[in-house]
Amino acid sequence: MKLLYLLTLLTILSTGARHAVAQNGKPEKEKVEKVFDLNEVTVGERKNVIHTERLPDVHNTYITAGKKSEVVQMEGVNGNIAEKTGRQIFAKIPGVFVYDMDGSGNQVNISTRGLDPHRSWEYNIRQNGIITNSDMYGYPASHYSPAMESIQRVELVRGTSSLQYGAQFGGMINYVTKGPDTSKAFSFETINSVGSFGLFSSYNAIGGKVGKLTYQAYYQKRHSDGYRKNARSDAQSQFVSLTYEFSNSLRVKAELGRSEYVYQIPGPLTDAMFAQDPRQSTRSRNYFNPDIYVPSIVLDWKISPDTQLKLTTSGVYGARNSVMFDAFANVPDTISRVTNAYRARQVDIDNFKSFTTELRLMHQYHFMGLRNVVSGGVQYMHNKLRRRQLGKGTTGSDFDLTVTDAQFGRDMYMTTDNVALFVENLIFITTRLSFSPGVRVEKGSTDMTGKITYYDPQNLPNTIRHSFPLFGISSQYRIGESSRAYAGFSQAYRPVVFKDIIPGSVLERVDKNLKDAYGYNLEAGISGHVRDRLRYDIGLFQVMINHRMGTVAMKDDAGTAYLYRTTTGDSRTRGVEAYIEYSLFKTYEQSVPATELSFFTSTSYFDAKYVRGTAVFNGENRVIDGNRVEGVPTWISRNGVQLLYKKLSVTAQYSYVSSNYANPLNTVEPSANGTIGKVPGYGLLDFNATLRLGKAYTLRAGVNNITDKQYFTKRPTMYPGAGIWSSDGRSFGISFGIKI
């Protein structure tokens, strides 16, 4: 009934002007032809795009009409790009929670709508449309981390896109790399950055077009000593892309991306340690090292003016490595008086072999005098994840994955085969009102084999089957020439992942009949702009997740107490997302903004609570119905003023995140080891500027966290260690770019 109410509301909104599929004021025919344009010539990147945009109704064989989508043009972002500062990159996308946990610049850890931000694993993460999640069914984190200097734009589509991209609650994030200057046979770009805490980053790229072959490649290297002691990072990434156009209607693109870094993990803190000195370290021998390769081949074929076929084959291969002394923050890593050496460290190694092939077909057809679009296809995934954990490492202090015992405490394999069929139809009822019903059918299974030294393998779930018919519908109503109302509903699910299955100790047991979490996304809103002065996107949403994983206290027939890992609750997150930007004044030169002073707010409100649930406290089960979901702040608000004057762009930004709880019991007082307790709210002030010197030179500079606020964003219970992880204090940065 709620959905019918929202859709009915759209049909009675005020009338407007242009055709439903107009984009930027262009008529339908011109816009549809642009969808199939395979011969676009890239002369340079877009300049002075300081506002967020949204995707067109049909984009790269995907239907985005009626869905909440945002596009961030990186050329218009004033921020610390070299270190991937999330609150600046996603400043104008409401509701983005940024999780700072493992070294500046190493990963982007974000979430929206109350989901888990760990390595952005609630999203279908892509680069140029290629999936980069390490293993969707075993460990969906995105360990692949390309240079942000290489990115032209970031596309984000919320969870109502799950029928087309995948079944993720979060939706899709696509990092689109810069294209080469195709008017030249050779072009070169270099961006070099220095900053506080020993930051040095160098990005170098080449590209061009020779005949029918377009090529591009980059190499990036970055070093940072880190804000905290023993927090050094050394990272590198490479990328190469080759596109060959056989004709105006057929092209093949091959790409290979790689990212690798070694992060020295400074260890968690207790609340007392954080208050005393947030820059101190509790570990000097802990390291983390992901090394990921992402190859892909894409065939793009315009079969006819109305039909397009895209065949994508890709993979994610590599490893996630760590060597750590893993203990609570109040357990020191000391030298034994008996052995005169440190204790042996724990070695963990994950090896990924994830393969995906997807065939998509998009077709346009006329019905009742209107042009409609249908898009569908099939996706096959074959993922193999080998997880070796609890290996006995060396007693040394450097990065060393050597094990002194060939037998790991856990040596397991997780193999998944999954097939998904999907179709969505964009149907125009009038030239202003459209609906997009869709369905996705997921079917597959995950098999787990291997051994855990402290656990009877007969008690482990060996096969988890995935079988979900997912339905959804989106709608859109154009209000005049520049605004729209939208509403949508889409079902989603989250597979039981490796960490959910593996018991942490002999005191844990696992439900052999685990069920995947499932639920839906519901949203409605209105977006657009008024006379090129006021831009807005204001919406409501609800995310329902059933069968969340957790533990309950149990006793066996002999009266022995144990923790049972199973589905323990359902959660519901409701909220408001609002982006409003007003230009106080604006002037143009040759149809390009030359001077502009604008003010913006990007604010969200979350009401995230457990509808039903149980948590364990002191060996007893406690009902958590009505408690707030852990790690979800009530308010996230980013506000700023931006000045554009010819070649100079300046942004002053204030970010506020309210407090949140670290556990489902909503415990306020911190524990002695820092793992439990309320996470305080915080506010941060940043100032960044960009100066373009002619056509070839770019200078960026900025100060982050001007007031030197000491803060932390979460109290994790898993990697990189349970406790408090200090975020960066005041820092300075400057970068200089040349493009020829």
C-alpha positions in Angstrom: 0.0 0.0 0.0 2.9 2.4 0.8 4.3 1.8 -2.7 0.9 2.3 -4.4 0.5 5.6 -2.5 3.9 6.8 -3.6 3.3 5.9 -7.2 -0.2 7.5 -7.2 1.3 10.7 -5.7 3.6 11.0 -8.7 0.7 11.0 -11.2 -1.0 14.0 -9.6 2.0 16.3 -9.3 1.9 19.6 -11.2 2.2 19.5 -15.0 5.3 20.5 -16.8 6.8 20.9 -20.3 9.3 18.8 -22.1 9.4 15.1 -23.2 10.1 12.5 -20.5 13.4 11.3 -21.7 14.9 14.8 -22.2 18.4 15.2 -20.8 19.7 18.8 -20.2 16.8 20.1 -22.2 17.5 18.0 -25.3 14.7 16.1 -27.1 14.3 12.4 -26.8 15.7 11.4 -30.1 19.0 13.2 -29.6 19.4 11.7 -26.1 18.7 8.1 -27.3 21.2 8.4 -30.1 23.8 9.6 -27.6 23.3 6.3 -25.7 24.6 4.4 -28.7 27.5 6.8 -29.6 30.5 4.6 -29.9 32.7 7.1 -31.6 32.9 9.9 -29.0 36.1 12.0 -29.3 37.6 13.0 -26.0 39.5 16.3 -26.2 39.9 17.0 -22.5 38.2 16.6 -19.1 35.3 18.7 -18.1 36.1 21.8 -16.1 34.3 23.8 -13.4 31.6 21.1 -12.8 31.3 21.9 -9.1 27.7 20.5 -8.6 26.6 17.0 -8.4 24.7 15.7 -11.4 22.5 12.7 -12.0 22.7 9.9 -14.6 20.5 10.0 -17.8 17.5 7.8 -17.9 19.3 5.2 -19.9 23.1 4.9 -19.3 25.4 2.2 -20.8 22.6 -0.3 -21.3 21.3 0.3 -17.7 18.0 2.0 -16.9 18.3 4.6 -14.2 15.0 6.5 -14.7 13.1 6.8 -11.4 16.2 5.9 -9.3 18.2 8.1 -7.0 21.5 8.6 -8.8 24.4 11.0 -8.3 27.5 11.8 -10.3 30.6 13.4 -8.9 32.9 15.0 -11.5 36.4 14.8 -9.9 37.6 17.8 -11.8 35.2 19.9 -9.7 36.2 18.4 -6.3 38.4 20.6 -4.1 39.9 18.1 -1.8 42.8 15.8 -0.9 42.4 13.5 -3.9 45.8 11.7 -3.4 44.6 10.4 0.0 41.0 9.7 -1.1 39.4 11.9 1.6 35.9 10.6 1.5 34.1 13.5 3.2 35.4 15.7 0.4 34.9 13.4 -2.6 31.3 12.6 -1.5 30.6 16.0 0.1 27.5 16.7 -1.9 26.0 13.2 -1.7 23.8 13.1 1.4 24.0 10.2 3.8 27.5 9.0 3.0 29.1 7.7 6.1 32.9 7.6 5.9 34.8 5.0 8.0 38.4 6.0 8.6 40.2 2.9 9.8 43.3 1.8 7.9 45.5 4.6 6.8 44.8 7.6 4.7 44.6 6.9 1.0 44.6 3.1 1.2 40.9 2.4 0.7 37.5 4.1 0.4 35.3 2.8 3.2 31.8 4.2 2.9 28.1 3.3 3.4 24.7 4.9 3.0 21.3 4.4 4.6 22.7 2.8 7.8 24.6 -0.1 6.1 28.1 -1.4 7.1 30.9 0.7 5.7 33.7 -1.9 6.0 35.5 -1.7 2.6 32.2 -0.5 1.0 31.1 -4.1 0.9 27.4 -3.3 0.9 27.8 -2.0 -2.6 28.4 -3.5 -6.0 31.7 -1.8 -6.6 32.9 -1.3 -10.2 35.6 0.4 -12.3 34.4 1.3 -15.8 31.5 -1.1 -15.2 33.7 -4.0 -14.1 33.0 -5.6 -10.8 35.9 -5.2 -8.3 34.5 -6.8 -5.1 36.9 -9.5 -4.1 34.3 -12.3 -3.8 30.6 -11.4 -3.8 29.7 -14.5 -1.8 32.7 -15.1 0.3 34.2 -11.7 1.2 32.5 -8.9 -0.8 34.9 -6.2 0.4 36.6 -4.2 -2.3 40.3 -4.6 -1.7 41.1 -3.2 -5.1 42.1 0.5 -4.7 43.0 2.4 -7.9 44.6 5.9 -7.8 41.9 8.5 -7.2 43.9 10.8 -9.5 43.0 8.5 -12.4 39.2 8.9 -11.8 37.2 11.2 -14.0 33.9 10.8 -12.2 32.2 8.7 -9.6 28.7 7.3 -10.3 26.5 6.2 -7.4 23.1 4.6 -7.8 21.2 3.7 -4.6 19.8 0.4 -3.6 16.8 0.4 -5.9 19.2 -0.4 -8.7 19.8 -3.9 -7.3 17.8 -5.7 -10.0 20.3 -4.6 -12.7 23.7 -4.4 -11.0 23.4 -7.1 -8.4 21.4 -7.9 -5.3 23.3 -5.5 -2.9 21.3 -3.4 -0.5 23.6 -0.4 -1.0 23.4 -0.2 -4.7 26.2 0.4 -7.1 29.3 2.7 -7.2 31.2 3.0 -10.5 34.6 4.6 -10.6 35.1 5.8 -14.2 38.7 6.4 -15.2 39.8 9.4 -17.3 39.8 8.8 -21.0 42.8 9.8 -23.2 42.8 12.7 -25.5 41.7 10.9 -28.7 42.5 13.9 -30.9 46.2 13.1 -30.4 48.4 10.0 -30.9 50.1 10.7 -27.6 49.3 12.6 -24.5 50.8 12.7 -21.0 49.6 13.6 -17.5 51.5 13.8 -14.2 50.2 14.7 -10.8 52.6 14.9 -7.9 51.5 15.5 -4.3 53.2 16.2 -1.0 51.7 16.8 2.5 51.7 16.2 6.2 53.0 13.0 7.8 55.4 12.3 5.0 52.9 12.1 2.2 54.3 11.8 -1.3 52.3 10.6 -4.3 53.2 10.5 -7.9 50.7 9.6 -10.7 51.8 9.4 -14.3 49.6 8.5 -17.3 49.8 8.2 -21.1 47.2 7.8 -23.7 46.0 8.6 -27.2 44.5 7.2 -30.4 46.3 5.7 -33.4 44.0 4.7 -36.2 41.2 2.5 -34.7 43.2 1.8 -31.5 42.7 3.9 -28.4 45.1 3.3 -25.5 45.7 4.6 -22.0 47.9 3.5 -19.1 49.0 4.9 -15.7 51.4 4.1 -12.9 51.0 5.5 -9.4 53.1 5.3 -6.3 52.3 6.8 -2.9 54.1 6.8 0.5 52.9 8.1 3.9 54.3 7.8 7.4 50.8 8.1 8.8 49.1 10.3 11.4 49.9 7.8 14.2 53.1 6.2 15.1 53.8 2.9 13.3 51.2 3.7 10.6 53.3 3.8 7.5 51.8 3.0 4.1 53.5 2.2 0.7 51.0 1.9 -2.2 51.2 1.5 -5.9 48.6 0.9 -8.7 48.8 0.4 -12.4 46.2 0.3 -15.2 46.2 -0.3 -18.9 43.3 0.0 -21.4 43.1 -0.9 -25.1 40.1 -0.2 -27.2 39.8 -1.3 -30.9 37.0 -0.1 -33.1 36.3 -2.6 -35.8 33.5 -0.4 -37.2 31.2 2.4 -36.1 29.0 -0.2 -34.5 31.5 -2.7 -33.0 34.3 -2.3 -30.6 36.3 -4.4 -28.1 38.0 -3.1 -25.0 40.5 -4.9 -22.9 41.6 -3.6 -19.5 43.9 -4.7 -16.6 44.0 -2.9 -13.3 46.2 -3.7 -10.3 46.6 -2.2 -6.8 48.9 -3.2 -4.0 49.9 -1.7 -0.7 51.6 -2.5 2.6 50.1 -0.8 5.6 51.8 -0.9 9.0 48.9 -1.3 11.4 49.4 0.9 14.6 46.9 -1.1 16.7 43.7 -0.2 18.5 43.5 2.1 21.5 41.4 2.1 24.7 39.4 5.3 25.6 42.1 6.2 28.2 44.9 5.9 25.6 42.9 7.9 23.1 42.3 10.7 25.6 46.0 10.7 26.6 47.5 10.7 23.1 45.5 9.7 20.0 48.6 9.4 17.9 50.2 6.7 20.0 50.5 3.1 18.9 49.9 -0.2 20.6 51.5 -2.3 17.8 54.7 -2.0 15.8 54.7 -5.5 14.2 51.3 -5.6 12.5 50.9 -5.3 8.7 48.2 -5.6 6.1 48.8 -6.2 2.4 46.2 -6.7 -0.4 47.5 -7.3 -3.9 44.7 -7.4 -6.4 44.4 -7.8 -10.2 41.3 -7.0 -12.2 41.4 -8.1 -15.9 38.4 -7.6 -18.3 37.3 -7.8 -21.9 34.2 -6.0 -23.1 32.5 -6.4 -26.5 30.2 -3.6 -27.3 28.0 -4.1 -30.4 25.4 -1.8 -31.8 23.3 -4.4 -33.7 20.9 -1.8 -35.0 19.9 1.8 -34.2 17.6 0.4 -31.6 19.5 -2.6 -30.2 22.7 -2.8 -28.3 24.5 -5.9 -27.0 27.3 -5.9 -24.4 29.3 -8.9 -23.4 31.6 -8.5 -20.4 34.1 -11.1 -19.1 36.1 -10.1 -16.0 37.9 -11.4 -13.0 39.3 -10.4 -9.6 42.5 -12.3 -8.7 45.0 -11.8 -5.9 45.5 -12.0 -2.2 44.6 -10.3 1.1 47.5 -10.8 3.5 48.1 -9.9 7.1 50.6 -10.6 9.8 49.6 -9.4 13.3 49.9 -9.8 17.0 46.1 -9.9 17.4 44.9 -8.9 20.9 42.8 -6.3 22.6 44.2 -2.8 23.0 45.0 -3.3 26.7 47.1 -6.4 26.0 50.6 -5.1 25.2 52.9 -6.7 22.7 56.0 -7.2 24.8 59.3 -9.2 24.7 59.2 -12.4 26.9 61.7 -12.6 29.7 62.0 -16.3 29.1 62.6 -16.4 25.4 64.0 -12.8 25.1 61.8 -12.5 22.0 58.3 -11.3 21.0 55.5 -13.8 20.7 54.9 -15.3 17.3 52.5 -13.3 15.1 49.4 -14.6 13.4 49.5 -15.0 9.6 46.3 -14.8 7.6 46.2 -15.2 3.8 43.1 -15.0 1.5 43.5 -16.0 -2.1 40.8 -14.8 -4.6 39.8 -16.2 -7.9 36.6 -14.6 -8.9 35.2 -14.9 -12.4 32.2 -13.1 -13.9 30.7 -13.1 -17.3 27.6 -11.0 -18.2 25.6 -10.6 -21.4 23.3 -7.6 -21.6 20.9 -6.6 -24.3 19.1 -3.3 -24.6 16.4 -2.6 -27.1 14.2 0.4 -27.8 10.7 0.1 -29.2 7.7 2.2 -29.9 4.4 1.7 -28.1 1.4 4.1 -28.3 3.6 6.6 -30.1 6.2 6.7 -27.3 9.7 5.2 -27.3 10.3 2.7 -24.5 13.4 0.8 -23.5 13.8 -2.8 -22.3 17.1 -4.0 -20.9 18.0 -7.5 -19.7 20.5 -10.2 -19.6 22.2 -13.0 -17.7 25.2 -13.0 -15.4 27.3 -16.0 -14.3 29.7 -15.9 -11.4 32.3 -18.5 -10.4 34.2 -17.6 -7.3 36.9 -19.6 -5.4 38.2 -18.2 -2.1 40.8 -20.0 -0.1 41.2 -18.7 3.4 44.2 -19.7 5.6 44.1 -18.2 9.0 45.8 -18.6 12.4 49.1 -19.4 10.9 52.1 -19.3 13.2 54.3 -16.5 12.0 57.7 -15.3 13.0 58.7 -13.4 16.1 60.2 -10.6 14.0 59.1 -7.0 13.5 59.1 -6.5 9.7 56.5 -7.4 7.1 57.0 -11.2 6.8 54.3 -13.8 5.9 56.6 -16.7 6.7 55.0 -19.4 8.8 57.0 -21.7 11.1 54.4 -24.4 10.9 53.0 -25.5 7.6 49.6 -26.2 9.1 47.2 -23.2 9.5 44.6 -23.2 12.3 42.0 -22.7 9.6 42.6 -23.8 6.0 39.3 -23.6 4.1 37.9 -23.3 0.6 34.7 -21.5 -0.3 33.4 -22.1 -3.9 30.4 -20.3 -5.4 28.5 -20.8 -8.6 25.7 -18.4 -9.2 23.5 -17.5 -12.2 21.3 -14.4 -12.3 18.6 -13.6 -14.9 17.3 -10.0 -15.0 15.1 -7.7 -17.1 13.8 -4.2 -16.6 11.4 -2.3 -18.9 11.2 1.5 -19.1 7.6 2.3 -20.0 6.3 5.8 -20.8 2.6 6.3 -19.8 2.8 9.9 -21.1 5.7 12.0 -22.2 6.3 12.9 -18.6 5.3 9.9 -16.6 7.3 6.6 -16.8 7.4 3.3 -14.9 10.2 0.8 -14.8 9.1 -2.7 -13.5 11.8 -5.3 -13.3 12.8 -8.7 -12.0 16.0 -10.5 -11.1 16.2 -14.2 -10.4 19.3 -15.3 -8.4 20.1 -19.0 -8.1 23.3 -20.7 -7.0 25.1 -22.4 -4.2 28.2 -21.9 -2.0 30.2 -25.0 -0.9 32.7 -24.9 1.9 35.4 -27.5 2.6 38.5 -27.6 4.6 39.4 -27.9 8.3 39.6 -25.9 11.5 41.9 -27.4 14.1 39.6 -26.7 17.0 36.3 -27.6 15.4 34.6 -30.8 14.2 34.1 -30.3 10.4 30.8 -32.2 10.6 29.3 -29.3 12.5 30.1 -26.8 9.8 27.5 -25.8 7.1 28.9 -27.3 3.9 26.5 -25.9 1.4 24.5 -22.7 1.4 22.0 -22.3 -1.5 20.9 -19.0 -2.9 17.5 -18.8 -4.6 15.8 -15.5 -4.7 13.2 -14.0 -7.1 13.7 -10.3 -6.6 11.1 -7.8 -7.9 11.0 -4.0 -8.1 9.5 -1.0 -9.8 10.7 2.6 -10.2 8.7 5.6 -11.4 9.4 9.1 -12.5 7.4 12.2 -13.3 9.0 15.2 -15.0 7.9 18.5 -13.6 8.6 21.1 -16.2 11.9 21.3 -17.9 14.4 20.8 -15.1 12.8 18.9 -12.2 11.4 15.4 -11.6 9.7 13.4 -8.9 10.8 9.8 -8.4 9.8 6.7 -6.4 10.9 3.2 -6.3 10.9 -0.2 -4.5 13.3 -3.0 -5.0 14.0 -6.3 -3.1 17.6 -7.2 -2.2 19.6 -9.8 -0.3 23.0 -10.3 1.3 24.7 -13.7 1.2 26.0 -15.3 4.2 29.8 -14.6 3.9 32.8 -16.5 5.1 33.2 -14.6 8.4 29.6 -15.5 9.3 30.3 -19.2 9.0 33.7 -19.6 10.7 33.5 -20.1 14.5 35.9 -17.9 16.3 36.7 -20.5 19.0 35.7 -23.8 20.5 33.1 -21.9 22.4 31.2 -21.1 19.2 29.0 -23.3 17.1 27.4 -22.4 13.7 23.9 -23.0 12.5 24.1 -25.6 9.7 21.0 -24.1 8.1 22.1 -20.5 7.8 19.9 -18.2 5.7 20.9 -15.3 3.6 19.7 -11.9 4.8 17.0 -10.4 2.6 14.8 -7.3 2.5 14.0 -4.3 0.4 14.8 -0.6 -0.5 11.9 1.9 -0.7 12.5 5.5 -1.7 10.7 8.6 -3.0 11.9 12.1 -3.7 12.1 15.2 -5.9 15.1 16.7 -7.6 16.1 19.3 -10.1 17.1 23.0 -10.3 15.4 26.3 -10.6 16.8 28.9 -13.0 20.3 27.5 -12.6 20.4 29.0 -9.2 18.9 26.5 -6.9 19.7 22.8 -7.1 18.0 20.2 -4.9 17.5 16.5 -4.3 15.3 15.7 -1.3 14.0 12.2 -0.6 12.7 9.7 1.9 13.8 6.1 2.2 13.3 2.9 4.1 15.7 -0.1 4.1 14.4 -3.3 5.7 16.9 -6.2 6.4 15.6 -9.5 7.7 17.8 -12.4 9.1 20.7 -10.3 10.3 23.6 -12.5 11.6 24.4 -12.6 15.3 25.0 -14.9 18.3 22.8 -16.3 21.0 23.8 -18.1 24.2 22.9 -21.8 24.3 23.5 -24.9 26.4 23.9 -28.4 25.1 22.4 -31.6 26.5 25.3 -31.9 29.0 24.7 -28.3 30.2 27.8 -26.9 28.6 27.3 -23.2 27.6 28.3 -22.1 24.1 27.6 -19.3 21.6 25.4 -20.1 18.6 25.9 -18.2 15.4 22.6 -17.8 13.6 20.1 -15.3 12.4 19.2 -13.1 15.3 17.1 -10.2 14.2 15.6 -7.8 11.7 16.4 -4.1 11.3 14.7 -1.2 9.7 16.3 2.1 8.7 14.1 5.1 7.8 15.4 8.5 6.9 15.7 11.7 4.9 18.4 12.7 2.4 18.6 16.3 1.3 21.1 18.0 -1.0 20.4 21.8 -1.5 22.8 24.2 -3.2 22.1 27.9 -3.9 24.2 30.1 -6.2 24.2 33.6 -4.9 25.6 34.9 -8.1 26.8 33.4 -11.4 28.4 34.7 -14.6 29.4 32.9 -17.8 32.1 33.1 -20.5 31.4 31.3 -23.7 28.6 29.2 -22.0 31.0 28.1 -19.3 30.6 29.3 -15.6 33.3 31.9 -15.0 32.3 33.2 -11.6 30.0 31.6 -9.0 29.5 31.8 -5.3 27.4 29.0 -3.9 26.3 27.6 -0.6 25.4 23.9 -0.1 24.2 21.5 2.5 24.2 17.7 2.2 22.3 16.4 5.2 20.8 13.1 6.2 18.7 11.8 9.1 18.7 8.1 10.0 16.3 6.3 12.3 17.9 2.9 12.3 16.4 0.4 14.8 16.0 -3.3 15.4 12.5 -4.4 14.8 13.3 -7.8 16.3 16.6 -9.1 17.8 18.6 -10.8 20.4 22.2 -10.1 21.7 24.3 -11.8 24.3 25.4 -10.1 27.5 27.4 -11.9 30.2 26.3 -15.3 28.8 22.6 -14.3 28.7 20.3 -13.4 25.8 18.9 -9.9 25.9 16.1 -8.7 23.7 17.2 -5.6 21.6 13.8 -4.8 20.0 13.7 -1.0 19.5 17.5 -0.5 20.1 19.5 1.5 17.6 21.5 -0.3 15.0 25.2 -0.2 15.9 27.5 2.1 13.9 24.7 4.3 12.5 24.7 8.0 13.5 21.4 9.8 13.6 22.8 12.9 11.6 25.4 13.3 8.9 25.6 16.8 7.6 28.2 18.4 5.3 27.9 22.1 4.6 30.0 24.5 2.7 30.6 27.6 0.6 32.3 27.3 -2.8 33.7 30.2 -4.8 34.6 29.8 -8.5 36.5 32.7 -10.1 37.8 32.1 -13.6 40.6 29.6 -13.0 40.4 29.5 -9.2 38.0 27.3 -7.2 37.8 27.4 -3.4 35.8 25.3 -0.9 35.3 25.8 2.8 33.5 22.8 4.3 32.1 21.8 7.7 31.2 18.2 8.3 29.2 16.9 11.3 28.6 13.3 12.3 26.5 12.6 15.4 27.2 9.9 18.0 26.5 6.2 17.5 26.6 3.0 19.4 29.2 0.3 19.1 26.9 -2.7 19.9 23.3 -3.7 19.5 22.8 -3.4 23.3 23.5 0.3 22.9 26.0 0.4 25.8 27.0 3.9 26.7 29.9 3.5 29.1 33.2 2.3 27.4 34.7 -1.0 28.2 38.3 -1.3 29.5 39.6 -2.5 26.2 37.8 0.1 24.1 35.6 -2.3 22.1 32.3 -1.2 23.6 30.8 2.2 24.3 29.3 5.2 22.6 31.2 6.7 19.7 31.1 10.5 20.2 29.9 12.9 17.5 32.4 15.2 15.8 32.7 18.2 13.6 35.5 18.9 11.1 36.4 22.0 9.1 38.3 21.8 5.8 39.6 24.4 3.4 40.8 23.4 -0.2 41.5 25.3 -3.4 42.3 24.5 -7.0 44.0 26.9 -9.5 44.2 26.1 -13.2 47.2 27.8 -14.8 46.5 27.8 -18.5 45.3 24.6 -20.2 48.2 22.4 -19.0 48.8 23.1 -15.3 46.8 22.6 -12.2 47.7 23.5 -8.6 45.8 22.1 -5.6 46.3 23.0 -2.0 44.4 22.6 1.3 44.2 22.2 5.0 42.1 19.4 6.4 40.6 19.3 10.0 41.7 22.9 10.6 40.8 22.8 14.3 42.8 19.6 14.8 39.8 17.7 16.2 40.7 14.4 17.8 38.0 11.9 16.8 37.3 8.3 15.7 34.4 7.0 13.6 33.7 3.5 14.9 34.8 0.8 17.3 35.4 -2.2 15.0 35.2 -5.7 16.4 37.0 -7.3 13.4 40.0 -6.1 11.2 42.1 -4.1 11.9 41.5 -4.9 15.5 38.9 -4.4 18.3 39.0 -0.9 19.9 39.4 2.7 18.9 41.1 3.8 15.7 42.1 7.4 15.7 41.3 9.4 12.6 43.7 12.1 11.2 44.2 15.4 12.9 45.2 18.6 11.1 47.0 18.1 7.8 48.3 20.1 4.9 48.6 19.0 1.3 49.6 20.4 -2.1 49.7 18.9 -5.6 50.8 20.0 -9.0 49.5 18.5 -12.2 50.7 18.8 -15.8 48.8 17.6 -18.9 50.3 17.8 -22.4 
